[in-house]
Amino acid sequence: MTFACDKLHISPKIFCLTQPGATHNTVYVAQPAPIVVPVQHKSTSEKAAGFVGGIIGSAVRSGSQLVTDVAKGASQELDRYASSPLLDCFRPGCGIQIRSKCSGGCLRVLPNGQVDCLGTIGNDYTAHFTIASRYENKVVLRNVAYPTFHLVMSNGTVVGTGSGDSLCTFRIHETLLHYITFQHVISGQFIGVDSAGQFVHPSYLTSARDECKFEIHLMHSPFGQKYIPKH
């Protein structure tokens, strides 16, 4: 049945509808009270994480190189201000060992300045590195056994003959499972080691590859902190 309303009485909770030409035929419709939904404000870090997650999801769905580049830039921007017990191992003056996720060996510097991944955890000082400097998430790594040697990328190969200048700077990133990736700032190339302990050419590497992931062992800290790798 359809009604044409000639009288409309409004109260905060009741609508009164009266059929024209009719007597004592009034329909009352209850208006529900308004529902108040509390607004939850996200922290700055949660907003940033959501923003990056949305961008990365868009990149995967669209395959757009532009969107992918934006996602990478946003991730790097977050890394500049990231803080964690693992990243604290990279405070200047700390001594670390860098153990490959794939091979289990540690990066080490040989007397001729070459680098391999056959070092062992413990007192193998050719496989110990001091954090010579750090700015935001960019570090310079100096070898303990040969203090004049610093890690650097040269023609797609990681070597220990760097002098400690800006060419020796690597960008660090902590993964969700608490590994670290090392990306050469100048060339954009990643350090990567396969399951046989051999270096992988950077042209085959991305930050998501296991070959690029390294476990960090804190061997010395002038700040007194401890760190045990957990994945």
Sequence and secondary structure as in RCSB ss.txt:
>XXXX:A:sequence
MTFACDKLHISPKIFCLTQPGATHNTVYVAQPAPIVVPVQHKSTSEKAAGFVGGIIGSAVRSGSQLVTDVAKGAS
QELDRYASSPLLDCFRPGCGIQIRSKCSGGCLRVLPNGQVDCLGTIGNDYTAHFTIASRYENKVVLRNVAYPTFH
LVMSNGTVVGTGSGDSLCTFRIHETLLHYITFQHVISGQFIGVDSAGQFVHPSYLTSARDECKFEIHLMHSPFGQ
KYIPKH
>XXXX:A:secstr
     S EEE SSEEEEE TT SS EEEEE             HHHHHHHHHHHHHHHHHHH  HHHHHHHHHHH
HHHHHT   TTGGGGSTT EEEEEETTT  EEEE TTS EEEEE SSS GGG EEEEEEETTEEEEEESSSTT E
EEEETTEEEEEE SSGGG EEEEE TTS EEEEETTT  B  B TTS B  GGG  TTSGGG EEEEEEE TT  
      
